[in-house]
Structures are given as structure tokens and as C-alpha cells.
Amino acid sequence: GHNRLKAISLHGYKCQVCGFDFAETYGDLGRNYIEVHHVNPLAEQNGEHIVNPETDLVCLCANCHRMVHRNSHEVLAIDELKEIISR
């Protein structure tokens, strides 16, 4: 949708946690591919929430996206995941 495209235009196709670039690894197959993650899960939001692509959406590789959702009880914060991989 619109928010997804806006997030990608703002953040680009490199993972915002680990810097992975699908095109660098997979060539044409990976070009223009990234997963867009909601920082605050939509399910937890009550009422009308206007999604701000700059602050509410982040672009993640598949591995980092899986890891922020690894714990079924809470979504890991992007900064927490950055901290984990920088150890």
C-alpha cells in the first residue's frame, strides 16, 4: 500500500537493523526487496491511528523481521535488536 511505498522511499532497501541488502546478495532477484515492519503492532492499537511511515514503519531483512517477532508475547524494539547483534 501507500504507507509501505512511502516507508521504502524514506528508509530505502537496506535493513535498518543489520544493513543487509537483498540486491547485493541476490542480484536482480533481490533488487527492490525489503520487508516493512510496524514498530507498534496494529493489533495493539485501539481506534484510529494514522501511520507515520517515517516513525511507525521500519525496513527490515527477513531475518531481523523474524527476530523482532520471535517472542510471541512481545515485539522486540528495533533498538533492542540492534543492541543484540552489536554484541
QUILIN-V917735 format. One record per residue. N is the residue number from 1. RES is the residue in three letters. PHI is phi in radians with two decimals (* if undefined). PSI is psi in degrees with one decimal (none if undefined). D_LAST is the distance of its C-alpha to the last C-alpha in Angstrom with 1 decimal. Layout:
# QUILIN-V917735
n: (N	N)
res: (RES	RES)
phi: (PHI	PHI)
psi: (PSI	PSI)
d_last: (D_LAST	D_LAST)
This chain:
# QUILIN-V917735
n: (1	2	3	4	5	6	7	8	9	10	11	12	13	14	15	16	17	18	19	20	21	22	23	24	25	26	27	28	29	30	31	32	33	34	35	36	37	38	39	40	41	42	43	44	45	46	47	48	49	50	51	52	53	54	55	56	57	58	59	60	61	62	63	64	65	66	67	68	69	70	71	72	73	74	75	76	77	78	79	80	81	82	83	84	85	86	87)
res: (GLY	HIS	ASN	ARG	LEU	LYS	ALA	ILE	SER	LEU	HIS	GLY	TYR	LYS	CYS	GLN	VAL	CYS	GLY	PHE	ASP	PHE	ALA	GLU	THR	TYR	GLY	ASP	LEU	GLY	ARG	ASN	TYR	ILE	GLU	VAL	HIS	HIS	VAL	ASN	PRO	LEU	ALA	GLU	GLN	ASN	GLY	GLU	HIS	ILE	VAL	ASN	PRO	GLU	THR	ASP	LEU	VAL	CYS	LEU	CYS	ALA	ASN	CYS	HIS	ARG	MET	VAL	HIS	ARG	ASN	SER	HIS	GLU	VAL	LEU	ALA	ILE	ASP	GLU	LEU	LYS	GLU	ILE	ILE	SER	ARG)
phi: (*	-1.05	-1.10	-1.05	-1.13	-1.14	-1.05	-1.15	-1.17	-1.39	-1.76	1.49	-1.72	-1.57	-1.02	-1.34	-1.74	-1.88	1.44	-1.03	-2.15	-1.02	-1.16	-1.11	-1.50	-1.86	1.09	-1.01	-1.05	-1.61	-1.06	1.04	-2.08	-2.85	-1.78	-1.85	-1.99	-1.44	-1.05	-1.92	-0.92	-1.04	-1.10	-1.52	-1.65	-1.79	1.37	-1.43	-2.13	-1.44	-1.37	-1.71	-1.01	-1.28	-1.91	-1.68	-2.13	-2.26	-1.73	-2.25	-1.26	-1.05	-1.13	-1.13	-1.11	-1.07	-1.19	-1.19	-1.80	-1.04	-1.53	-1.19	-1.61	-2.65	-1.54	-1.21	-1.22	-1.01	-1.10	-1.16	-1.17	-1.03	-1.07	-1.07	-1.38	-1.53	-1.23)
psi: (-173.3	-46.5	-38.8	-48.4	-38.9	-43.0	-43.9	-38.6	-31.4	-44.2	-22.0	-174.0	3.1	140.6	130.1	-6.7	-56.3	-8.3	4.3	137.0	112.7	-38.6	-36.1	-39.2	-42.3	2.1	-138.6	-34.9	-38.0	-5.5	137.2	33.7	133.2	155.7	139.9	125.7	136.1	119.3	-43.1	109.2	136.7	-32.4	-26.8	-6.7	125.7	141.0	-166.5	119.9	123.5	120.3	124.3	108.8	-27.1	-38.4	-25.5	-16.1	140.3	151.8	122.1	149.0	166.5	-39.2	-49.5	-36.1	-42.9	-43.2	-35.0	-22.2	10.6	-43.2	117.8	-14.2	-22.6	146.4	127.2	138.8	148.0	-43.1	-35.1	-40.7	-39.3	-42.4	-44.5	-45.8	-13.7	-3.8	none)
d_last: (35.4	35.7	32.5	30.4	32.0	31.6	27.9	27.6	29.8	27.7	24.2	25.0	24.1	20.5	17.8	16.7	13.2	12.3	15.5	17.2	20.9	23.3	26.1	24.2	23.6	26.8	29.2	32.0	31.0	27.7	29.3	29.2	27.1	24.3	24.0	24.6	23.1	24.7	22.4	25.0	26.5	30.1	31.2	30.1	32.2	35.7	38.4	38.3	34.9	34.9	31.8	30.5	28.8	26.9	25.3	25.8	24.7	21.6	21.5	19.1	19.0	20.2	17.0	15.2	18.6	18.9	15.5	16.6	19.8	18.5	19.7	23.4	23.9	21.6	20.0	16.4	16.1	14.8	12.7	11.2	10.3	8.9	6.7	5.8	5.5	3.8	0.0)
